[in-house]
Each structure stands twice: as structure tokens, then as C-alpha cells.
Amino acid sequence: MARADTKLAEELETDADTYPEERSEILLEAADTWQRAGRSDRARAILDDLIQSGGEYGCDARIQLADLHLRAGDTEMAYAELNAAAKDPALGERQCELAAELLAAHGDLDQAVRWYDRAAARLTEEQLDALRRRDQLLTIGTTIMLRNRQHLRQQLGHSADLLDTLVLELQDPEEPTTAEDVLDLMNSGYIPRQTRMLTFQRDQRRLAQQQWPGVYEQPEDEYYDAAEHRWREVRDGGVPSITVVAAQVDDLIEFARQHGGSPTDANTKRRYCETAPDHLTISWPPERNAACWCGSGRKYKKCCGRPR
């Protein structure tokens, strides 16, 4: 595993030079991969360089470096980095949430709440007004942050404050949903903990087009680009876990036969998606150098995950 992580980290550093517009983001991933490979020295060197560069990703790097120190048991250095991040002019709501989640994961709930307070202090008047109006469509991300803050405050025995009263009551569906439903659910104010996205990989989609002419008419590349775009919308909307179910035409036909439905019916495909075995599932997004989820045989970074 260490050898594979080392190879991936080296490839990521090469990618950082190849895609300069994504350099800082890729280097953050490279630092994490070097750490997994047991090369914390290299991970810290990358993070130190990003910190020196400043800006939003420099602030991200401080929080990631604090995480490395906490994993190494060096609490003093970790909190020094977090204190420096708190004074960074580039500190934004997102970085505050990352720090809060990090501290909560390491059991420091008091400091985690303080970081959520920093995130809340950065809410704009427009965001607060949308919360007051109970506008679920405009407040999904904000609501998730405030719900996490509220949950920690309750654990610490704090009384409800004004921000707690603005938290919308969102419910999680009991079952995973398919791509046909999930964005509608999110627009209604529901944030699934996880969701499953039914798709055909390229070879199976061609079989599906032969089996059901006229049902899958969208051009191949357009279909996969649209799916990737839709899943990024779902992720950016706050769904933490996305699983792709790579449907098999023969399996879907047999499933429909056993359950008395049509293979092209949305409800049949939904039930098939929910019960698909693990060998048909793919965690999305894959790592940049892993095989693309679409089944093209190319690396994700050079296929559906390529920069747009």
C-alpha cells in the first residue's frame, strides 16, 4: 500500500505542474497521499510551501498541517497552526468548518464550537435573511454547518441561542436515492446522508441501446459529461457519500422479471440500484489516477474527471 501511495503522490505532484490552474488543490491531495505513504516529511514540506504562498489554499494547508500534527500526537504544534489560521486574512467559512470538523473528530468539542462560531460570524446578511425566510433551496450548505454547530452545543449542554433558532429541520431519507430523485430532494430541503446513482458503463450502455432502441438516445460523451456534472452538483450541495451503481443489462432484465416490472421503468431501476451487490458499486469520485467510473479504461483524471 505504501508503494502504491508513493507512486500516486509522485503522479499528483506531476499533475500539479501539468494543471497550474488546479495546482494548489492537487498539492493538498498530494500531501495527504504522502502522509498515507509514511512520508510525513514530504507532506509537511508541501504544506509549508502552500502556507508560504498564502491565500485560500495556504489557509487550507494550515488546517491540514494541524491534522498531521494531531495524528502525530503533537498537540502544541497543531494548535499553533490553528491559531495562525484563525488570524489569516484568507480565512473563510469553509476553512472554519474544516477546522471545526477536525477538532470534533479529535474530541475537542469546546474548540470545535468556537470554530463553528467563526464560520457563523462569516455568514452574509443575505444568508441570514434566507434562513429567516426558511428558504430551504438557498440555505442547504449553511443549514448543515449550523446543524453541526447545534449538535455540538447540545452535547456540551449549552442553551439554544439565536443561531440555533434559525436551523431548519431537515430529514434524511431512510433509503438511498437514485440520480432521478436526489436533486429534487435537495431542492426540497432534504440532505441524504448517502445516495446511489444508477448508470451503465460504456460497454453496457451500448448493449442497453441495442436492447431498448430509443430509450437511451443521448450521445455517449454527452451522457457521461452530464452525469459527472450532476454528481458534482450533488456533492457540492452537501451529500457526503455518493456511490455509483454500474448496472448490468442482463442482471437488470432478470431483476425486472423477478419483480414483475419493466427494465426501463424508473421504479424498477430504483429498486435494482438500492439492492445492487458490492461488486457493481463504485465510490465516487475515484482517485485521480484510478480507473474512470464510466468504464472507458482511462484514468479518471484523463476522462470524466479531467479539468473543465
C-alpha positions as CSV (number, residue, x, y, z in Angstrom):
1,M,0.0,0.0,0.0
2,A,2.8,2.4,0.9
3,R,4.4,1.8,-2.5
4,A,1.1,2.5,-4.3
5,D,0.6,5.7,-2.3
6,T,4.1,6.8,-3.1
7,K,3.5,6.3,-6.8
8,L,0.2,8.2,-6.6
9,A,1.8,11.1,-4.7
10,E,4.5,11.4,-7.3
11,E,1.9,11.4,-10.1
12,L,-0.1,14.1,-8.2
13,E,3.0,16.3,-8.0
14,T,3.5,15.9,-11.7
15,D,-0.2,16.7,-12.3
16,A,0.2,19.9,-10.2
17,D,2.7,21.1,-12.8
18,T,0.6,19.9,-15.7
19,Y,-2.6,21.7,-14.5
20,P,-1.4,25.0,-13.0
21,E,-4.9,26.3,-12.5
22,E,-5.5,23.4,-10.1
23,R,-2.0,23.3,-8.7
24,S,-2.8,24.2,-5.0
25,E,-5.7,21.8,-4.8
26,I,-3.8,18.9,-6.3
27,L,-0.8,19.6,-3.9
28,L,-3.2,19.4,-0.9
29,E,-4.2,15.9,-2.2
30,A,-0.5,15.0,-2.8
31,A,0.4,16.0,0.8
32,D,-2.4,13.8,2.1
33,T,-1.2,10.9,-0.1
34,W,2.5,11.3,1.1
35,Q,1.2,11.1,4.7
36,R,-0.5,7.8,3.9
37,A,2.7,6.6,2.3
38,G,4.5,7.2,5.6
39,R,6.4,10.3,4.2
40,S,5.2,12.9,6.7
41,D,8.3,14.9,6.0
42,R,7.3,15.3,2.3
43,A,3.7,16.1,3.2
44,R,4.8,18.8,5.6
45,A,7.2,20.3,3.1
46,I,4.4,20.6,0.5
47,L,2.0,22.1,3.1
48,D,4.7,24.6,4.3
49,D,5.2,25.8,0.7
50,L,1.5,26.3,0.3
51,I,1.3,28.2,3.5
52,Q,4.1,30.5,2.3
53,S,2.2,31.1,-0.9
54,G,-0.7,32.3,1.2
55,G,-4.3,32.8,0.1
56,E,-7.2,30.4,0.5
57,Y,-5.2,27.2,-0.2
58,G,-2.5,28.4,2.2
59,C,-5.2,28.6,4.9
60,D,-6.4,25.1,3.9
61,A,-2.8,23.9,4.2
62,R,-2.5,25.2,7.8
63,I,-5.6,23.2,8.8
64,Q,-4.3,20.1,7.0
65,L,-0.9,20.5,8.8
66,A,-2.7,20.8,12.1
67,D,-4.3,17.5,11.3
68,L,-0.9,15.9,10.6
69,H,0.4,17.2,14.0
70,L,-2.7,15.8,15.8
71,R,-2.2,12.4,14.2
72,A,1.4,12.5,15.3
73,G,0.4,13.4,18.9
74,D,1.9,16.9,18.7
75,T,-1.0,18.9,20.1
76,E,1.0,22.0,20.8
77,M,2.1,22.4,17.2
78,A,-1.4,21.5,15.9
79,Y,-3.0,24.3,18.0
80,A,-0.2,26.7,16.9
81,E,-1.2,26.1,13.3
82,L,-4.9,26.5,14.1
83,N,-4.2,29.8,16.0
84,A,-2.3,31.1,13.0
85,A,-5.2,30.1,10.7
86,A,-7.6,32.0,12.9
87,K,-5.6,35.2,12.2
88,D,-5.2,34.5,8.5
89,P,-6.9,37.2,6.3
90,A,-7.8,34.5,3.8
91,L,-9.8,32.5,6.5
92,G,-13.3,31.8,5.2
93,E,-16.4,30.0,6.3
94,R,-15.3,26.8,4.6
95,Q,-11.9,26.7,6.4
96,C,-13.6,27.4,9.7
97,E,-15.9,24.4,9.1
98,L,-12.9,22.2,8.3
99,A,-11.1,23.2,11.5
100,A,-14.3,22.6,13.5
101,E,-14.8,19.1,12.0
102,L,-11.1,18.3,12.7
103,L,-11.3,19.3,16.3
104,A,-14.6,17.5,16.8
105,A,-13.1,14.3,15.4
106,H,-10.3,14.6,17.9
107,G,-12.7,15.1,20.8
108,D,-12.1,18.9,21.5
109,L,-15.8,19.9,21.3
110,D,-15.3,23.3,23.0
111,Q,-12.8,24.4,20.4
112,A,-14.8,22.9,17.6
113,V,-17.8,25.0,18.7
114,R,-15.6,28.1,18.7
115,W,-14.6,27.4,15.1
116,Y,-18.2,26.9,14.1
117,D,-18.9,30.3,15.7
118,R,-16.2,31.7,13.5
119,A,-17.9,30.1,10.5
120,A,-21.3,31.5,11.6
121,A,-19.7,35.0,12.0
122,R,-18.9,35.0,8.3
123,L,-22.4,34.4,7.2
124,T,-23.6,37.3,5.0
125,E,-26.8,39.3,5.6
126,E,-28.3,37.6,2.5
127,Q,-27.6,34.2,4.0
128,L,-29.1,35.1,7.3
129,D,-32.1,36.6,5.6
130,A,-32.7,33.4,3.7
131,L,-32.5,31.4,6.9
132,R,-35.1,33.7,8.5
133,R,-37.4,33.2,5.5
134,R,-36.9,29.5,5.8
135,D,-35.7,29.3,2.2
136,Q,-34.5,25.7,2.0
137,L,-33.2,25.9,-1.5
138,L,-30.8,28.8,-0.7
139,T,-29.7,27.6,2.8
140,I,-28.7,23.9,2.3
141,G,-25.0,24.3,3.0
142,T,-25.5,26.9,5.7
143,T,-28.0,24.7,7.4
144,I,-25.6,21.7,7.5
145,M,-23.0,23.9,9.2
146,L,-25.5,25.3,11.7
147,R,-26.9,21.8,12.4
148,N,-23.4,20.5,13.2
149,R,-22.8,23.5,15.5
150,Q,-26.1,23.0,17.2
151,H,-25.4,19.3,17.7
152,L,-22.1,20.0,19.5
153,R,-23.6,22.8,21.6
154,Q,-26.3,20.3,22.7
155,Q,-23.6,17.8,23.6
156,L,-21.9,20.4,25.8
157,G,-25.2,21.3,27.5
158,H,-25.4,24.8,26.0
159,S,-28.8,26.6,25.9
160,A,-30.1,27.4,22.5
161,D,-29.0,30.7,21.0
162,L,-30.3,32.9,18.2
163,L,-28.5,30.9,15.5
164,D,-29.9,27.6,16.9
165,T,-33.4,29.0,16.3
166,L,-32.6,29.6,12.6
167,V,-31.7,25.9,11.9
168,L,-34.1,24.3,9.6
169,E,-35.4,20.9,10.5
170,L,-34.1,18.6,7.6
171,Q,-34.8,14.9,7.4
172,D,-32.7,12.2,5.9
173,P,-34.4,9.6,3.7
174,E,-34.2,6.1,5.1
175,E,-33.2,4.6,1.8
176,P,-30.5,5.7,-0.7
177,T,-31.9,7.5,-3.7
178,T,-31.0,7.5,-7.4
179,A,-30.0,10.4,-9.6
180,E,-33.5,10.9,-10.8
181,D,-34.6,11.9,-7.2
182,V,-31.7,13.3,-5.3
183,L,-31.5,16.8,-6.7
184,D,-35.3,17.2,-6.3
185,L,-34.9,16.0,-2.7
186,M,-32.2,18.6,-2.1
187,N,-34.2,21.3,-3.6
188,S,-37.0,20.4,-1.1
189,G,-34.6,20.7,1.8
190,Y,-33.6,17.1,2.3
191,I,-29.9,16.3,2.5
192,P,-29.4,12.5,2.1
193,R,-26.5,11.0,4.1
194,Q,-25.7,8.9,1.1
195,T,-27.1,8.3,-2.4
196,R,-26.7,5.8,-5.1
197,M,-26.5,6.8,-8.8
198,L,-27.5,4.2,-11.3
199,T,-25.6,4.2,-14.6
200,F,-24.4,2.0,-17.4
201,Q,-20.7,1.8,-18.1
202,R,-19.8,2.4,-21.7
203,D,-20.0,-1.3,-22.9
204,Q,-23.2,-1.9,-21.0
205,R,-24.8,1.3,-22.3
206,R,-24.2,0.2,-25.9
207,L,-25.9,-3.1,-25.0
208,A,-28.8,-1.1,-23.4
209,Q,-29.2,0.9,-26.6
210,Q,-29.4,-2.3,-28.7
211,Q,-31.8,-3.9,-26.2
212,W,-34.1,-0.8,-25.9
213,P,-33.9,1.3,-29.0
214,G,-35.0,4.9,-28.5
215,V,-34.7,4.8,-24.7
216,Y,-31.0,5.8,-24.3
217,E,-30.6,8.2,-27.2
218,Q,-28.3,10.8,-25.7
219,P,-24.8,10.7,-27.3
220,E,-22.3,8.8,-25.3
221,D,-19.8,11.5,-24.4
222,E,-22.7,14.0,-23.6
223,Y,-24.3,11.4,-21.3
224,Y,-21.1,10.9,-19.2
225,D,-20.3,14.6,-19.1
226,A,-23.8,15.3,-17.9
227,A,-23.7,12.6,-15.2
228,E,-20.3,13.9,-13.9
229,H,-21.7,17.4,-13.7
230,R,-24.9,16.3,-11.9
231,W,-22.9,14.3,-9.3
232,R,-20.7,17.3,-8.7
233,E,-23.8,19.3,-8.0
234,V,-25.0,16.7,-5.5
235,R,-21.6,16.6,-3.8
236,D,-21.4,20.4,-3.6
237,G,-24.9,20.5,-2.3
238,G,-23.7,18.7,0.9
239,V,-24.3,14.9,0.2
240,P,-21.2,13.3,1.9
241,S,-21.3,9.9,0.2
242,I,-22.0,9.1,-3.4
243,T,-22.0,5.5,-4.8
244,V,-22.2,4.7,-8.5
245,V,-24.0,1.5,-9.3
246,A,-22.7,0.1,-12.7
247,A,-25.9,-1.6,-13.9
248,Q,-25.6,-4.8,-16.0
249,V,-28.2,-5.2,-18.7
250,D,-28.7,-8.9,-18.2
251,D,-29.0,-8.5,-14.4
252,L,-31.5,-5.7,-14.8
253,I,-33.6,-7.7,-17.1
254,E,-33.6,-10.7,-14.7
255,F,-34.3,-8.4,-11.7
256,A,-37.3,-6.9,-13.6
257,R,-38.6,-10.3,-14.5
258,Q,-38.4,-11.5,-10.8
259,H,-40.1,-8.4,-9.5
260,G,-42.8,-8.0,-12.2
261,G,-41.7,-4.7,-13.7
262,S,-40.1,-3.3,-16.8
263,P,-36.3,-2.9,-17.0
264,T,-36.8,0.7,-18.3
265,D,-39.2,1.7,-15.6
266,A,-37.9,4.2,-13.1
267,N,-39.2,2.4,-10.0
268,T,-37.6,-0.9,-11.2
269,K,-34.3,0.8,-11.8
270,R,-34.5,2.4,-8.4
271,R,-35.1,-0.9,-6.6
272,Y,-32.3,-2.5,-8.6
273,C,-30.0,0.3,-7.6
274,E,-30.8,0.0,-3.9
275,T,-30.2,-3.7,-3.8
276,A,-27.2,-3.9,-6.1
277,P,-24.3,-6.1,-4.8
278,D,-21.0,-4.6,-3.8
279,H,-19.1,-5.7,-6.9
280,L,-21.3,-3.4,-9.0
281,T,-20.7,-0.3,-6.9
282,I,-18.0,2.4,-7.2
283,S,-17.3,5.1,-4.7
284,W,-17.4,8.5,-6.5
285,P,-15.3,10.4,-7.2
286,P,-12.5,7.9,-7.8
287,E,-8.9,8.9,-7.1
288,R,-7.4,10.9,-10.0
289,N,-5.2,8.1,-11.1
290,A,-7.8,5.3,-10.6
291,A,-9.8,3.9,-13.5
292,C,-12.7,6.1,-14.5
293,W,-16.1,5.1,-13.3
294,C,-17.5,5.3,-16.8
295,G,-15.7,2.1,-17.9
296,S,-13.6,3.8,-20.6
297,G,-10.4,2.1,-19.3
298,R,-8.7,5.5,-18.9
299,K,-7.6,7.2,-15.7
300,Y,-10.3,9.3,-14.1
301,K,-8.2,12.5,-14.4
302,K,-7.9,12.0,-18.2
303,C,-11.5,11.0,-18.7
304,C,-14.6,12.2,-16.8
305,G,-12.5,13.8,-14.1
306,R,-10.5,16.0,-16.5
307,P,-10.3,19.7,-15.8
308,R,-13.2,21.6,-17.4
